Amino acid sequence: MDKMLGFGVAGNFANHLEQAGEACDFAQIEGEEENAPKGLFPFYIPHNEGFLGRFCYDNHKIILPKNQSFNIQAEPEVGLECEITYQDNHIKSIQPKFFMAFNDVSIRNDKNAKKLSQKKNFSSGSKAIGQKIALDVFDVGGICDRYSIASFVESQGVMESYGEKSELVTYSYFYTKLLDWIARKLNTQEDCGVLENLWHFIQEARYPSKAIFAVGATRYTPKNEHRFLKNGDKVAIIVYNHTKYTFDDIQEIAKHRKNGLADMSVIYQDVVQG
């Protein structure tokens, strides 16, 4: 994991940026079409000497920033572990091998952050991944057609839905369209607004052969749109085969923090103060 690039997709679920209070950050950035993602951001870059070089995965704890004035939200997502092929000093292709639950925990109110990445890697527990599920094909008719994502937050012993239950295929960009877009952005994205030129990060990381891509956060439930995590909360994110499990099943699994079940990828985290 510590040798893999880490990038996230911004704005790949309709209305998430508005809920996160980040839509204004992208006002001057045009997507390729309506509902297209806005761009890619780095959250972990091997060999980076700044904050992006901090290994930020903790699959058991969300470690809040030392600055307690920051508002923090979990971002329930799907992650893709991919192999990268280079040719003539650019990325030729991206091949997904595994998918999993992903938590892209983010700061919401850092007024000094000029780039989106500055809100993403704030502690050694600001990202998490669940168990990897092997892909057959990353295309229509493949395994991801049968999977959904659900998330929950527990505070003072009361658990409730955190993000909207969503089928993976409801991402704005998915399958080949998403992979082509990611490769294009890695090769060509320029420093603009909250986004950054990405190629120099790839050079800095010495052209890794693998990367984790967090492909976008689901919408929050209305109650949790403006709810921020606090010390003692618990978060669960579950990517599951919806042809084998009902949502009621998933709620029970999350409530009892069950592990080791087939056809799902789970993250259970306790929120702790840094």
WORAHU-V989972 format. One record per residue. N is the residue number from 1. RES is the residue in one small letter. PSI is psi in whole degrees, -180 to 180 (NA if undefined). NEAR is the number of other ideal C-beta (glycine too) atoms within 12 Angstrom. Layout:
# WORAHU-V989972
N & RES & PSI & NEAR
N & RES & PSI & NEAR
This chain:
# WORAHU-V989972
1 & m & -37 & 23
2 & d & -8 & 20
3 & k & -4 & 19
4 & m & 138 & 32
5 & l & 151 & 43
6 & g & 116 & 45
7 & f & 152 & 49
8 & g & 152 & 45
9 & v & 127 & 45
10 & a & 127 & 47
11 & g & 40 & 41
12 & n & 8 & 41
13 & f & 124 & 38
14 & a & 130 & 24
15 & n & -2 & 23
16 & h & -43 & 38
17 & l & -38 & 34
18 & e & -44 & 19
19 & q & -37 & 29
20 & a & -3 & 38
21 & g & 23 & 23
22 & e & -1 & 33
23 & a & -38 & 20
24 & c & -28 & 14
25 & d & -24 & 29
26 & f & 13 & 26
27 & a & -34 & 16
28 & q & 4 & 14
29 & i & 116 & 29
30 & e & 131 & 16
31 & g & 166 & 25
32 & e & -23 & 21
33 & e & 174 & 12
34 & e & 134 & 11
35 & n & 10 & 20
36 & a & 150 & 27
37 & p & 157 & 41
38 & k & -30 & 38
39 & g & 179 & 42
40 & l & 149 & 47
41 & f & 147 & 47
42 & p & 144 & 46
43 & f & -17 & 49
44 & y & 124 & 40
45 & i & 109 & 37
46 & p & 140 & 29
47 & h & 0 & 22
48 & n & 136 & 27
49 & e & -4 & 11
50 & g & -158 & 16
51 & f & -26 & 25
52 & l & -13 & 33
53 & g & -4 & 23
54 & r & 126 & 28
55 & f & 118 & 24
56 & c & 12 & 41
57 & y & 128 & 34
58 & d & 111 & 28
59 & n & 5 & 30
60 & h & -24 & 23
61 & k & 140 & 30
62 & i & 115 & 44
63 & i & 109 & 29
64 & l & 156 & 35
65 & p & 155 & 35
66 & k & -32 & 13
67 & n & 104 & 18
68 & q & -1 & 16
69 & s & -13 & 15
70 & f & 137 & 28
71 & n & 129 & 25
72 & i & 135 & 40
73 & q & 143 & 40
74 & a & 154 & 44
75 & e & 102 & 51
76 & p & 124 & 48
77 & e & 176 & 44
78 & v & 135 & 52
79 & g & 149 & 47
80 & l & 126 & 46
81 & e & 122 & 35
82 & c & 152 & 35
83 & e & 138 & 25
84 & i & 133 & 33
85 & t & 129 & 20
86 & y & 150 & 22
87 & q & 129 & 12
88 & d & 49 & 8
89 & n & 32 & 11
90 & h & 169 & 21
91 & i & 123 & 34
92 & k & -43 & 19
93 & s & 159 & 21
94 & i & 123 & 36
95 & q & 108 & 25
96 & p & 137 & 37
97 & k & -31 & 25
98 & f & 155 & 31
99 & f & 161 & 43
100 & m & 165 & 41
101 & a & 147 & 46
102 & f & 141 & 46
103 & n & 111 & 51
104 & d & 70 & 51
105 & v & 138 & 47
106 & s & 147 & 44
107 & i & 139 & 38
108 & r & -23 & 31
109 & n & 32 & 21
110 & d & 100 & 25
111 & k & -18 & 15
112 & n & -7 & 12
113 & a & 118 & 25
114 & k & -24 & 16
115 & k & 149 & 29
116 & l & -36 & 40
117 & s & -26 & 39
118 & q & -11 & 27
119 & k & 3 & 37
120 & k & -37 & 41
121 & n & 86 & 36
122 & f & -6 & 32
123 & s & 173 & 32
124 & s & 1 & 27
125 & g & 53 & 32
126 & s & 2 & 43
127 & k & 157 & 44
128 & a & 150 & 43
129 & i & 149 & 37
130 & g & -173 & 38
131 & q & 141 & 28
132 & k & 138 & 25
133 & i & 126 & 34
134 & a & 139 & 19
135 & l & 140 & 27
136 & d & -65 & 16
137 & v & 148 & 18
138 & f & 76 & 36
139 & d & 169 & 19
140 & v & 134 & 15
141 & g & -9 & 12
142 & g & -173 & 21
143 & i & -35 & 28
144 & c & -21 & 36
145 & d & -26 & 23
146 & r & 10 & 23
147 & y & 147 & 36
148 & s & 169 & 36
149 & i & 136 & 48
150 & a & 154 & 42
151 & s & 154 & 48
152 & f & 152 & 38
153 & v & 140 & 38
154 & e & 127 & 29
155 & s & 127 & 22
156 & q & 41 & 12
157 & g & 0 & 11
158 & v & 122 & 13
159 & m & 140 & 26
160 & e & 164 & 26
161 & s & 140 & 33
162 & y & -58 & 42
163 & g & 164 & 42
164 & e & 135 & 28
165 & k & 128 & 31
166 & s & 137 & 38
167 & e & 145 & 24
168 & l & -32 & 43
169 & v & -3 & 26
170 & t & 2 & 26
171 & y & 146 & 36
172 & s & -49 & 33
173 & y & 131 & 35
174 & f & 167 & 34
175 & y & -142 & 28
176 & t & -37 & 19
177 & k & -40 & 25
178 & l & -46 & 35
179 & l & -43 & 32
180 & d & -40 & 22
181 & w & -45 & 35
182 & i & -48 & 42
183 & a & -42 & 32
184 & r & -43 & 25
185 & k & -41 & 40
186 & l & -36 & 39
187 & n & -30 & 25
188 & t & -10 & 20
189 & q & 134 & 34
190 & e & 163 & 16
191 & d & 112 & 20
192 & c & 117 & 23
193 & g & -127 & 23
194 & v & -4 & 30
195 & l & 162 & 34
196 & e & 155 & 32
197 & n & 129 & 23
198 & l & -22 & 39
199 & w & -36 & 27
200 & h & -27 & 19
201 & f & -39 & 34
202 & i & -42 & 34
203 & q & -45 & 21
204 & e & -37 & 23
205 & a & -1 & 30
206 & r & 43 & 15
207 & y & 63 & 25
208 & p & 153 & 31
209 & s & -7 & 22
210 & k & 154 & 26
211 & a & 153 & 43
212 & i & 128 & 44
213 & f & 120 & 50
214 & a & 116 & 49
215 & v & 7 & 50
216 & g & 145 & 45
217 & a & 146 & 43
218 & t & 169 & 44
219 & r & 150 & 32
220 & y & 154 & 33
221 & t & 153 & 22
222 & p & -40 & 15
223 & k & -29 & 16
224 & n & 3 & 31
225 & e & -38 & 21
226 & h & 25 & 16
227 & r & 133 & 24
228 & f & 149 & 30
229 & l & 147 & 38
230 & k & 160 & 24
231 & n & 129 & 20
232 & g & -15 & 19
233 & d & 163 & 33
234 & k & 141 & 33
235 & v & 139 & 48
236 & a & 133 & 43
237 & i & 126 & 48
238 & i & 124 & 47
239 & v & 123 & 46
240 & y & 157 & 42
241 & n & 108 & 26
242 & h & -3 & 28
243 & t & -10 & 15
244 & k & -23 & 17
245 & y & 138 & 27
246 & t & 167 & 16
247 & f & -35 & 22
248 & d & -39 & 14
249 & d & -45 & 23
250 & i & -38 & 35
251 & q & -43 & 24
252 & e & -40 & 19
253 & i & -44 & 31
254 & a & -41 & 37
255 & k & -40 & 21
256 & h & 4 & 18
257 & r & 51 & 22
258 & k & 141 & 20
259 & n & 166 & 19
260 & g & 14 & 12
261 & l & 148 & 24
262 & a & 156 & 15
263 & d & 35 & 24
264 & m & 160 & 35
265 & s & 126 & 44
266 & v & 149 & 40
267 & i & 126 & 44
268 & y & 122 & 35
269 & q & 143 & 41
270 & d & 140 & 27
271 & v & 124 & 34
272 & v & 150 & 24
273 & q & 135 & 21
274 & g & NA & 24
